[in-house]
Amino acid sequence: SKDLKGAMETLIEQKRQKLSAVEKLDEHMDFASQLIFAQNRGDLTAENVNQCVLEMMIAAPDTLSVTLFFMLILIAEHPTVEEEMMREIETVVGKQELQS
């Protein structure tokens, strides 16, 4: 637990340093960045930020897989929604090959 906490603190500090060095913040604004700025404003404590990042790292794969599973089931049950999604993908991506 202590090692994991230390690793999270190191990752957050690296992210904090990266944010302070970038020229255009909008290109680097992700959830971790929002947490760091919330701490800077005094809205969150360092412990809050560490806990949120830890939960994202540990819990996200499980919750994401369940969410994707149910999303795919719902899409399969609603073919008109699937058609609309495919049209939107084709509109945005065009002839380019899809990439992960």
C-alpha positions in Angstrom: 0.0 0.0 0.0 2.9 2.4 0.9 4.7 1.5 -2.4 1.5 2.1 -4.4 0.9 5.5 -2.7 4.4 6.5 -3.4 4.1 5.5 -7.0 0.9 7.5 -7.4 2.6 10.6 -5.8 5.5 10.2 -8.3 3.1 10.0 -11.3 1.1 13.0 -10.1 4.3 15.0 -9.6 5.5 14.1 -13.1 2.2 15.2 -14.5 2.4 18.4 -12.5 5.9 19.2 -13.9 4.8 18.4 -17.4 1.8 20.8 -17.1 4.1 23.5 -15.9 6.3 23.1 -18.9 3.7 23.0 -21.7 3.0 26.0 -23.8 -0.6 25.2 -24.8 -2.6 23.8 -21.8 -5.7 22.8 -23.7 -3.8 20.0 -25.5 -2.9 18.4 -22.1 -6.2 18.9 -20.2 -7.3 15.4 -19.1 -8.9 14.3 -15.9 -5.6 14.1 -14.0 -4.8 17.7 -15.1 -8.2 18.8 -13.9 -7.6 17.2 -10.5 -4.2 18.9 -10.2 -5.7 22.3 -11.0 -8.5 21.7 -8.5 -5.8 21.0 -5.9 -4.0 24.2 -6.9 -7.2 26.2 -6.4 -7.7 24.6 -3.0 -10.8 22.6 -4.0 -9.1 19.3 -3.3 -6.3 18.1 -1.1 -3.3 16.2 -2.2 -4.8 13.1 -0.7 -8.0 13.6 -2.7 -6.0 13.8 -5.9 -3.9 10.7 -5.0 -7.0 8.7 -4.2 -8.8 9.7 -7.5 -5.8 8.8 -9.6 -5.4 5.5 -7.8 -9.0 4.6 -8.3 -8.7 5.5 -12.0 -5.7 3.2 -12.3 -7.2 0.3 -10.4 -10.9 0.4 -11.0 -11.1 1.8 -14.5 -10.4 -1.5 -16.4 -13.2 -3.4 -14.6 -15.8 -0.7 -14.9 -14.9 0.1 -18.5 -15.2 -3.5 -19.6 -18.7 -3.8 -18.0 -19.8 -0.5 -19.5 -18.6 -1.4 -23.0 -20.3 -4.8 -22.7 -23.7 -3.2 -22.0 -23.1 -0.5 -24.6 -22.5 -3.1 -27.3 -25.6 -5.1 -26.2 -27.7 -1.9 -26.4 -26.3 -1.1 -29.8 -27.1 -4.6 -31.0 -30.7 -4.3 -29.8 -31.2 -0.9 -31.6 -30.0 -1.2 -35.2 -31.1 2.3 -36.1 -28.8 3.7 -33.4 -26.0 1.5 -34.9 -26.7 2.9 -38.4 -26.6 6.5 -37.1 -23.3 5.8 -35.3 -21.7 4.3 -38.4 -22.8 7.3 -40.5 -21.3 9.7 -37.9 -18.0 7.7 -37.9 -17.9 7.8 -41.7 -18.6 11.5 -41.7 -15.8 12.2 -39.2 -13.2 9.7 -40.4 -14.1 9.7 -44.1 -11.9 7.3 -46.2 -9.2 7.1 -43.6 -8.5 3.7 -42.0 -9.8 3.5 -38.4 -7.1 3.5 -35.7 -7.4 2.6 -32.0 
